[in-house]
Amino acid sequence: MPEGGFFPPGAVPEVKLEARTLSYYRPGLVLAPALQGSVPLQTFENRLREALALAGTLKLWEGQPKAEQLSSSEAASLVRLEERVKDKGARLDLALVNVSGGDPVADWSLPLGADAEQRALDMAQEILLLLTGYKAPFASRLLYVQPDKGGTQLVLADFFGEDRLVLSRGGKTRVMPAWSPNGRFYAWTQVHPERGADIWSGPVAGGEAELVLGGRESEAAPAWSPDGRWLACAATVNANTDLYLIPMDPATGRRTGEPRRLTRHQAIDTNPSWAPDGRHLVFSSDRSGSLQLYTVMVDGMDEQRISFVGTGSDCPSWSPDGEWIAFISRERNGWQIFQMRPDGSDWVRLTDEVGNHFDPRWSPDGQHLAYTWKNEVWVMMADGTGRRQISRGGGENPSWEPVKVE
């Protein structure tokens, strides 16, 4: 392998790619007019509609769409959610009915009380499973960094951007948080004004944090392996930044041995992300003269350059199914978010708004991406649609809780 990557210095081809747009087929669901009734009924209906919309895998219609708005296959599969209230709002009948006729796809009769919001989420999951074969990660949370007096704080928010919980305060500067795969621990980079940065880990539920890696220079960008036994990071030793693998105990979230050097190059190698197979990582490096993306195996072999777009590519994130890598590339209107296959093919642009987009991170179901834009955390569908703001008062470096949806 040449030092410059897959191609020797000066021989990197100029590759001009035209980004295409992803388009997902979404089953259509017609929503009945909003009901008027009790507070539990309104709570249920509002949360149900919001959940179905934010899941992103259904195409929702308020009222029957016109025939010219649908293809023949869409028209044939279109269903309507019918709602009827019983017992003065104490019970609600729901039915999924195929618009073209026939027996109901499914029906329910629900009591509504203080648990109306949770019943709405359960119902949304049943509807999604029936129509799409998948459930949404409503139970997952986002961990992100927010400015705080004298530093930053780590904040948790739920899938809807609500129920915020501050995990850390104290005037320290904590950045780049990363969940452990079992969801019990998180690692982060702690920046020191008088020197570089260290890597720490601690329990999400609260408790004593541990210094994982620190020294005279700098350590940053922690990323847990899928089995929780390794923490990849970028560490600077003798003014040279390479990737290292730190052995970890999945049960305690603590370091168990000495770091192992993964890459060996005089350039800066940083921002690692694991493939779901646990055998490969993608990272960014300036070894070609500008930041570009490379893959490497866990034994340090088979380094491959995979990005040849724009004037720089960074912040890679491997999708949970292993099929895509999300990343950012520098464009004329700022850093934009893209996807591509792990071999560098099928380049797809997801954002195009003016301004810098950073930190794309996949949801545990692979259907959503969290990212930073205009100093706030946002979420969008994996095809770039359905964008919504999560943080308030500043936010960056989002990381998804690895909740498994059964």
C-alpha positions in Angstrom: 0.0 0.0 0.0 1.5 3.4 -1.0 1.9 5.9 1.9 -0.6 8.3 0.3 -3.3 5.6 0.5 -4.7 3.5 -2.3 -3.1 5.8 -5.0 0.5 7.0 -4.8 1.1 10.7 -4.2 0.3 12.8 -7.3 -1.7 10.0 -8.9 -5.0 10.5 -7.2 -7.6 10.8 -9.9 -9.9 13.8 -10.2 -13.3 12.2 -9.8 -16.3 14.4 -10.5 -19.6 12.9 -9.3 -23.1 14.2 -9.6 -25.0 13.6 -6.4 -28.3 11.8 -6.8 -31.3 11.9 -4.5 -32.5 9.0 -2.4 -36.2 8.3 -2.6 -37.9 5.8 -0.4 -41.3 4.3 -1.1 -43.6 5.1 1.8 -47.0 3.4 2.3 -49.8 6.0 2.3 -52.0 6.5 5.3 -55.0 8.9 5.3 -55.8 10.5 8.7 -59.4 11.3 9.6 -60.2 14.8 10.8 -59.0 15.5 14.3 -61.5 14.5 17.0 -62.8 16.8 19.7 -63.2 15.4 23.1 -61.6 14.8 26.5 -58.1 15.7 27.5 -56.9 12.1 27.3 -58.4 11.8 23.9 -56.6 14.9 22.7 -53.4 13.7 24.3 -53.7 10.4 22.6 -54.5 11.8 19.2 -51.9 14.5 19.2 -49.1 12.0 20.2 -50.3 9.4 17.7 -50.2 11.8 14.8 -46.8 13.2 15.9 -45.3 9.7 16.3 -46.5 8.6 12.9 -45.2 11.7 11.3 -41.8 11.6 13.0 -41.3 7.9 12.3 -40.9 9.0 8.7 -41.7 5.7 7.0 -45.4 6.5 6.1 -46.7 9.1 3.7 -49.4 10.8 5.7 -52.5 12.5 4.0 -54.9 14.8 5.8 -58.0 13.9 3.9 -58.3 11.8 0.7 -55.6 12.7 -1.9 -56.6 13.3 -5.5 -56.2 10.5 -8.0 -53.5 12.4 -9.9 -51.4 12.6 -6.8 -51.0 8.8 -6.6 -49.5 6.2 -8.8 -51.6 3.0 -9.4 -49.6 1.0 -6.8 -49.9 3.8 -4.2 -53.7 4.1 -4.8 -54.1 0.3 -4.4 -52.2 0.2 -1.1 -53.7 3.4 0.4 -55.3 2.9 3.8 -57.3 5.2 6.1 -57.2 5.4 9.8 -60.8 5.7 11.0 -61.5 6.9 14.5 -64.7 6.7 16.6 -65.3 7.7 20.2 -67.3 5.6 22.6 -68.6 6.3 26.2 -68.2 10.1 26.0 -64.5 9.9 25.2 -63.5 7.1 27.7 -62.9 4.6 24.8 -61.7 5.0 21.3 -62.3 2.7 18.3 -59.6 2.6 15.6 -59.7 0.8 12.3 -57.2 0.6 9.4 -59.4 0.4 6.3 -58.1 -0.1 2.7 -59.4 2.9 0.7 -60.2 0.7 -2.3 -62.5 -1.5 -0.1 -62.6 -4.8 1.6 -62.4 -5.8 5.3 -60.4 -3.7 7.7 -56.7 -4.3 7.9 -56.9 -4.2 11.6 -59.1 -2.7 14.4 -58.8 -1.8 18.0 -60.9 -0.6 20.9 -58.9 1.3 23.5 -59.7 2.7 27.0 -58.2 6.2 27.4 -56.9 7.4 30.7 -53.8 8.8 32.3 -51.6 6.5 30.1 -53.0 8.0 26.9 -49.6 9.2 25.6 -47.9 5.7 26.1 -51.0 4.0 24.5 -50.5 6.4 21.5 -46.9 5.3 21.1 -47.8 1.6 21.3 -50.5 2.1 18.8 -48.2 4.0 16.4 -45.8 1.1 16.6 -48.5 -1.4 15.7 -49.6 0.7 12.8 -46.0 1.1 11.5 -45.4 -2.7 11.9 -48.5 -3.5 10.0 -47.9 -1.1 7.1 -44.1 -1.0 6.9 -42.8 -4.1 8.7 -40.7 -1.9 11.0 -41.0 -0.1 14.3 -39.6 3.3 15.1 -37.1 4.0 17.9 -39.4 6.1 20.0 -37.7 4.9 23.2 -34.3 6.0 22.1 -32.6 9.1 23.3 -30.0 11.6 21.9 -27.0 12.6 23.9 -25.4 15.9 22.8 -23.2 18.7 23.9 -24.6 22.1 24.9 -22.8 25.3 25.9 -22.7 25.9 29.7 -21.1 28.6 31.9 -17.3 28.0 31.7 -17.5 25.0 29.4 -20.1 22.6 28.1 -22.7 20.2 29.5 -23.9 16.8 28.2 -27.7 16.7 27.7 -30.1 13.8 27.0 -33.3 14.4 25.0 -35.9 11.8 23.8 -36.8 11.0 20.3 -39.2 13.9 20.2 -36.7 16.4 21.4 -38.4 16.6 24.8 -37.8 15.4 28.4 -34.3 16.9 28.5 -31.9 15.8 31.2 -28.5 17.3 32.0 -25.9 14.6 32.7 -22.9 16.8 33.5 -22.1 20.3 34.7 -19.2 21.9 36.5 -17.4 24.2 34.1 -15.6 21.5 32.2 -15.5 21.3 28.4 -16.9 17.9 27.3 -17.3 17.1 23.6 -17.8 14.2 21.3 -19.9 11.9 23.5 -20.4 8.2 22.4 -22.7 5.6 23.8 -21.5 2.1 24.6 -23.4 -0.6 22.6 -25.2 -1.8 25.7 -26.4 1.7 26.4 -25.1 1.7 30.0 -22.0 3.9 29.5 -20.8 6.8 27.5 -17.3 8.0 26.6 -16.4 11.6 25.8 -13.5 13.9 25.1 -12.6 16.3 27.9 -10.7 19.4 26.7 -8.3 21.2 28.9 -7.5 24.9 28.4 -3.9 24.5 29.5 -3.1 21.5 27.3 -4.8 19.0 25.0 -7.7 16.6 25.7 -8.3 13.3 27.5 -10.9 10.6 27.0 -13.2 9.7 29.9 -16.0 7.2 30.4 -18.8 6.9 32.9 -22.2 5.3 33.6 -25.2 7.0 32.0 -27.2 6.4 35.2 -24.7 8.4 37.2 -21.6 7.4 39.1 -17.9 7.8 39.1 -16.2 8.7 35.8 -12.9 7.1 34.8 -10.0 8.5 32.9 -9.6 6.1 29.9 -6.6 7.8 28.1 -4.7 10.9 28.9 -1.3 12.3 28.5 0.9 15.3 27.6 -0.6 15.6 24.1 -4.2 15.0 23.1 -6.7 12.2 22.8 -10.1 12.6 21.1 -13.0 11.1 19.1 -13.9 8.0 21.1 -16.0 5.3 19.3 -17.1 2.0 20.8 -16.8 -1.3 18.9 -20.1 -3.1 18.3 -19.3 -5.7 21.0 -18.1 -3.0 23.5 -14.7 -4.5 23.9 -12.7 -1.7 22.2 -12.8 2.0 22.2 -11.3 3.5 19.0 -9.9 7.0 19.3 -7.4 9.5 17.8 -4.3 10.0 19.9 -1.4 12.3 19.4 2.0 10.9 20.3 5.2 12.8 19.5 3.1 15.4 17.5 1.7 12.6 15.3 -2.0 11.8 15.4 -3.0 8.1 14.6 -5.9 5.8 15.5 -5.6 3.6 18.6 -7.7 0.8 20.0 -8.2 0.7 23.8 -9.4 -2.6 25.3 -12.5 -2.1 27.4 -14.7 -4.3 29.7 -18.3 -4.2 28.3 -19.8 -4.9 31.7 -18.1 -2.0 33.6 -17.2 0.4 30.8 -13.6 0.5 32.1 -10.3 0.1 30.4 -8.6 -3.3 30.7 -5.3 -3.0 29.0 -2.8 -0.9 27.0 -3.9 0.9 23.8 -2.9 -0.6 20.5 -1.8 1.6 17.6 -4.0 1.0 14.5 -2.7 3.4 11.9 0.9 4.5 11.2 1.1 7.6 9.1 2.7 11.0 9.4 -0.6 12.7 8.6 -3.5 13.3 10.9 -5.8 10.2 11.2 -9.0 10.9 13.2 -12.8 10.5 13.7 -13.1 6.7 13.6 -16.4 4.9 13.1 -17.0 1.2 13.3 -18.6 -1.0 10.8 -21.3 -3.2 12.3 -19.3 -6.3 11.6 -16.7 -5.1 14.1 -13.8 -5.9 11.7 -13.5 -2.6 9.8 -13.4 1.1 10.6 -13.8 4.2 8.5 -11.9 7.4 9.5 -10.8 10.7 8.1 -7.2 11.6 7.2 -5.3 14.5 5.5 -2.7 12.1 4.1 -3.7 13.0 0.5 -3.3 16.8 1.2 -6.9 17.4 2.3 -9.3 15.5 4.6 -10.6 12.4 2.9 -12.1 9.1 4.1 -10.3 5.8 4.4 -11.2 2.3 5.7 -9.0 0.0 7.6 -9.3 -3.5 9.2 -8.9 -3.9 13.0 -5.5 -5.5 12.4 -4.3 -2.4 10.7 -4.3 -4.0 7.2 -6.0 -3.2 4.0 -6.2 0.6 4.2 -8.3 2.0 1.4 -9.2 5.5 0.4 -12.9 5.7 -0.4 -13.7 9.4 -0.9 -12.7 11.5 -3.9 -15.3 14.3 -3.6 -15.1 18.0 -3.0 -12.1 19.6 -1.4 -12.5 17.6 1.8 -14.5 14.9 3.5 -14.8 14.3 7.3 -17.0 13.0 10.2 -17.8 9.5 8.8 -20.5 7.4 10.4 -21.2 3.8 9.4 -24.9 2.8 9.2 -26.2 0.0 11.4 -26.9 -2.3 8.5 -23.4 -1.7 7.0 -24.7 -0.5 3.7 -24.0 3.2 3.9 -21.4 5.7 5.3 -22.7 9.2 6.1 -20.2 11.9 6.1 -19.7 15.6 5.4 -18.0 17.2 2.4 -17.0 20.8 1.8 -19.1 22.5 -0.8 -19.4 26.1 -2.0 -22.2 26.8 0.4 -20.5 25.1 3.4 -20.0 21.6 4.7 -22.9 19.3 3.5 -24.0 15.8 4.5 -23.7 13.0 2.1 -24.0 9.2 2.0 -22.0 6.7 0.0 -21.4 3.0 -0.1 -18.5 1.6 1.9 -16.6 1.2 -1.4 -17.1 4.9 -2.3 -19.9 4.4 -4.8 -23.5 5.7 -5.0 -22.6 9.2 -3.7 -25.8 10.9 -2.4 -26.3 14.5 -1.2 -28.7 14.8 1.8 -28.4 18.6 2.7 -27.9 21.7 0.7 -28.8 24.6 3.0 -26.3 27.4 3.3 -24.1 26.8 6.4 -21.9 24.1 7.9 -23.4 20.7 8.7 -21.4 18.4 11.0 -21.5 15.2 13.0 -24.0 13.0 11.1 -24.9 10.0 13.3 -27.3 7.2 12.6 -30.3 6.2 14.7 -30.3 2.6 16.0 -32.9 1.6 13.3 -30.9 3.2 10.5 -33.9 5.3 9.4 -32.7 8.7 10.8 -29.7 10.8 11.0 -28.9 13.3 13.8 -26.5 16.1 12.9 -25.3 19.7 13.8 -26.4 22.7 11.9 -26.5 26.4 13.0 -25.1 25.4 16.4 -28.2 23.2 17.1 -28.9 19.4 16.9 -31.3 18.3 14.2 -32.7 15.0 13.0 -33.7 14.0 9.5 -34.8 10.9 7.7 -32.0 8.9 6.0 -33.0 10.3 2.6 -32.7 13.9 3.8 -36.4 14.6 4.4 -38.4 15.4 7.5 -35.9 17.7 9.2 -36.6 18.9 12.7 -34.7 20.6 15.5 -34.0 18.7 18.7 -31.8 21.0 20.9 -32.7 24.4 22.2 -30.1 26.9 23.4 -27.3 25.4 21.4 -26.2 21.8 20.6 -23.6 19.8 18.8 -22.0 16.3 18.6 -25.2 14.2 18.8 -25.0 10.5 19.7 -27.9 8.1 19.6 -28.8 5.7 22.4 -28.4 2.1 21.0 -31.9 1.0 21.8 -32.9 -2.2 20.0 -36.5 -2.1 18.7 -38.1 -5.5 18.9 
